Amino acid sequence: MTYESILFELSGGIARLTLNRPDKLNSFTAAMHGEVADALARVEAEGARVLVITGAGRGFCAGQDLNERQVSNGVPPDLGETVDKYYAPLVRRLQALPMPVLVGVNGVAAGAGANLALAGDIVIAKESASFIQSFCKLGLIPDTGGTYALPRLVGRARAMGLALLGDKLSARQAQDWGLIWQCVPDDEFNATLERLAAHFAAAPTRGLAGAKQALNASLQNDLSTQLDLERDLMRELGRSADYAEGVAAFLGKREPQFKGR
């Protein structure tokens, strides 16, 4: 498949997906959704050990391209279908990927773009970047998992403020609130992203996937159910090649060579 709205490459276990409509602040169209879905299928099939998502140009993603979701001839668009067909499957797929999803927010992340970033596992942002829950300015609610992620990440009061006011939140404040992992100076952003990508590409991928699965499940599970899940995952991971390598490297006082198996 030839991509027009994204850039994609996979090398050395690192899959890089760049939203590439810089003149539109990388806002989503139906075509872009199709290309992202195709790229994620390749991520799953071609042996990636980490997925890096970022944006081209001065923005990360401005959310939905509203040119595709206007009232036409007096008929309003079905935004529920848009969520059901595109945004919800995207979030579910990112959450289910058996590898870390590293998101590099290189500029403004607004609307669905902000919540796409929050669907990642580790979020790094430039100091000049910002997050905006702009839905309220259009009479809408935070979608793309926003109403789920926000109160869990920053608490009800801050989630309400972000959703009902739609104010710009700086990357520094997003870090301080626990919305993202790290805010870095602009001139250190690329190096930080590359360092983390290289780290995850050499890490015990199955173990990281298990940790991701368990942490995501804990948001719904009671303690007893979560302890059972931990048991099951530890049983499975204890039989992995990476666990054997990790133990051998520890006892041999050497660096482990994980293969993601």
C-alpha positions in Angstrom: 0.0 0.0 0.0 1.3 3.5 -0.9 0.8 6.0 1.8 0.0 9.6 1.2 -1.1 10.8 4.7 1.5 9.0 6.8 5.1 8.0 6.8 6.0 4.5 7.9 9.2 2.5 8.3 10.2 -0.6 10.3 13.9 -1.3 11.0 15.8 -2.9 13.8 12.6 -3.7 15.6 11.5 -0.1 15.7 8.3 0.8 13.8 7.9 4.5 13.1 4.6 6.0 12.1 4.5 9.7 11.4 1.2 11.5 10.7 2.1 13.4 7.5 -0.4 16.2 6.7 1.6 19.1 8.1 -0.3 21.7 6.2 -3.4 20.6 8.1 -1.6 20.0 11.4 -1.9 16.2 10.6 -5.7 16.2 11.1 -7.4 12.9 10.4 -9.3 12.1 7.3 -10.9 8.7 6.4 -8.0 8.1 4.1 -5.5 8.7 6.9 -7.4 6.3 9.1 -7.1 3.6 6.5 -3.4 4.1 6.1 -2.8 4.1 9.8 -4.8 0.8 10.1 -2.7 -0.7 7.4 0.5 0.4 9.0 -0.6 -1.1 12.4 -1.3 -4.4 10.7 2.3 -4.4 9.5 3.5 -3.5 13.0 1.7 -6.6 14.3 2.9 -8.9 11.4 6.5 -7.9 10.8 8.2 -8.3 14.1 8.2 -4.8 15.6 9.2 -4.5 19.2 8.2 -0.9 19.7 5.9 1.5 17.9 6.9 5.2 17.7 4.1 7.6 16.7 4.8 11.3 16.0 3.7 14.1 13.7 5.3 15.9 10.8 5.8 19.7 10.8 4.9 22.0 13.7 2.0 20.0 15.1 1.3 16.5 16.4 -2.3 16.2 15.4 -5.2 18.6 15.3 -7.8 15.8 15.6 -10.5 15.4 12.9 -10.4 17.3 9.6 -13.7 19.0 9.9 -13.9 19.5 6.1 -15.0 15.8 6.1 -17.6 16.2 8.8 -19.6 19.2 7.9 -23.4 19.6 7.6 -24.1 18.9 4.0 -27.4 19.9 2.3 -28.9 20.4 5.7 -28.0 16.8 6.8 -25.7 16.5 9.8 -22.9 14.0 9.8 -23.2 10.9 11.9 -20.3 11.5 14.3 -21.2 8.4 16.2 -20.4 6.3 13.1 -17.1 8.2 12.8 -16.1 7.2 16.4 -17.3 3.6 15.9 -15.6 3.1 12.6 -12.3 4.9 13.1 -11.4 6.3 16.5 -12.6 3.6 18.8 -10.9 0.8 16.8 -7.7 2.8 16.7 -7.5 3.2 20.5 -8.4 -0.4 21.1 -5.7 -1.5 18.7 -3.0 0.6 20.3 -4.0 -0.7 23.7 -3.8 -4.3 22.5 -0.5 -4.1 20.7 1.9 -6.6 22.4 4.7 -4.0 22.6 5.3 -0.5 24.0 3.7 2.4 22.1 5.9 5.4 22.4 4.3 8.7 21.4 6.4 11.8 20.6 4.2 14.9 20.8 6.2 17.4 18.7 3.6 20.3 18.7 0.0 21.0 19.4 -2.2 17.9 20.1 -5.8 18.9 20.0 -9.1 17.1 20.1 -8.8 13.5 19.0 -5.1 14.2 18.5 -4.7 14.9 22.2 -6.5 11.7 23.1 -4.6 9.7 20.5 -1.4 10.7 22.3 -2.9 9.6 25.6 -3.7 6.2 24.1 0.1 5.6 24.0 2.0 3.8 26.7 4.9 6.3 27.1 4.3 9.9 26.0 7.2 12.4 25.5 6.4 16.0 24.5 8.4 19.0 23.5 8.4 21.8 26.0 6.7 24.0 23.3 4.0 21.4 22.7 0.5 21.7 24.2 -2.7 19.6 24.7 -6.2 21.0 24.0 -9.5 19.2 24.6 -11.1 21.4 22.0 -14.4 19.4 21.7 -16.4 21.8 23.9 -15.8 24.6 21.5 -17.8 22.6 18.9 -20.5 21.4 21.3 -19.0 17.9 21.5 -17.5 15.6 24.1 -13.9 14.3 24.3 -13.8 11.2 22.2 -11.0 8.8 21.2 -11.0 7.6 24.8 -10.8 11.0 26.3 -13.6 10.7 28.8 -12.0 7.4 29.9 -8.4 8.5 30.1 -8.6 12.0 31.5 -10.2 11.3 35.0 -8.0 8.3 35.5 -4.8 10.3 34.7 -5.5 13.6 36.3 -8.6 13.2 38.5 -12.2 14.3 38.1 -11.7 18.0 38.9 -8.9 18.5 36.3 -10.6 16.3 33.8 -13.8 18.4 34.1 -11.8 21.6 33.7 -10.0 20.4 30.6 -13.2 19.0 29.0 -15.6 21.9 29.8 -13.2 24.8 29.3 -11.1 23.6 26.4 -8.1 25.6 27.7 -4.6 24.9 26.3 -2.5 22.8 28.7 1.3 23.2 28.3 3.5 20.1 28.0 5.2 21.1 31.3 1.9 21.2 33.1 0.8 18.0 31.5 3.9 16.4 32.9 3.3 17.9 36.4 -0.3 16.7 36.3 0.7 13.1 35.4 -1.0 13.3 32.0 2.2 12.4 30.2 5.5 10.7 31.1 8.0 13.5 30.3 8.3 17.0 28.9 11.7 17.7 27.4 13.4 20.8 25.9 12.7 21.1 22.2 16.4 20.6 21.3 16.5 17.3 23.3 13.2 15.9 21.9 14.5 13.8 19.0 17.4 12.4 20.9 15.2 11.4 23.8 12.7 9.8 21.5 15.5 7.8 19.7 17.1 6.7 23.0 13.8 5.4 24.3 13.0 3.7 21.0 16.4 1.9 21.0 15.9 0.9 24.6 12.5 -0.7 23.9 13.8 -2.4 20.7 16.4 -4.3 22.9 14.1 -4.9 25.9 12.2 -8.2 26.8 9.2 -7.4 24.6 6.9 -10.1 25.9 7.4 -9.0 29.5 6.7 -5.4 28.6 3.5 -6.5 26.8 2.5 -8.4 29.9 3.0 -5.4 32.1 1.0 -3.3 29.7 -1.8 -5.9 29.7 -1.9 -6.1 33.5 -1.8 -2.4 34.1 -4.6 -1.8 31.6 -6.7 -4.5 33.1 -6.2 -3.2 36.6 -8.4 -0.2 35.9 -11.5 -2.5 35.9 -10.4 -5.5 38.0 -10.8 -6.0 41.7 -7.7 -7.1 43.7 -8.5 -10.8 43.6 -9.0 -10.8 39.9 -5.8 -8.8 39.4 -3.8 -11.2 41.5 -5.0 -14.1 39.4 -4.0 -12.2 36.3 -0.5 -11.6 37.7 -0.2 -15.3 38.5 -1.2 -16.3 34.9 1.1 -13.8 33.3 4.0 -14.7 35.5 3.5 -18.4 34.7 3.6 -17.7 31.0 6.5 -15.3 31.1 8.5 -17.5 33.3 8.6 -20.0 30.4 9.9 -17.4 27.9 13.3 -17.3 26.4 13.8 -13.7 27.5 13.3 -14.7 31.2 15.9 -17.5 30.8 18.3 -15.0 29.2 17.7 -12.4 31.9 18.5 -14.8 34.7 21.6 -16.1 32.9 22.8 -12.6 32.3 22.2 -11.6 35.9 24.1 -14.6 37.3 26.8 -14.3 34.7 27.2 -10.5 35.4 26.8 -9.6 31.8 24.3 -7.5 29.7 21.3 -9.5 28.6 20.6 -10.1 24.9 16.8 -10.2 24.7 15.1 -11.3 21.5 11.5 -10.5 22.4 10.6 -14.2 22.7 
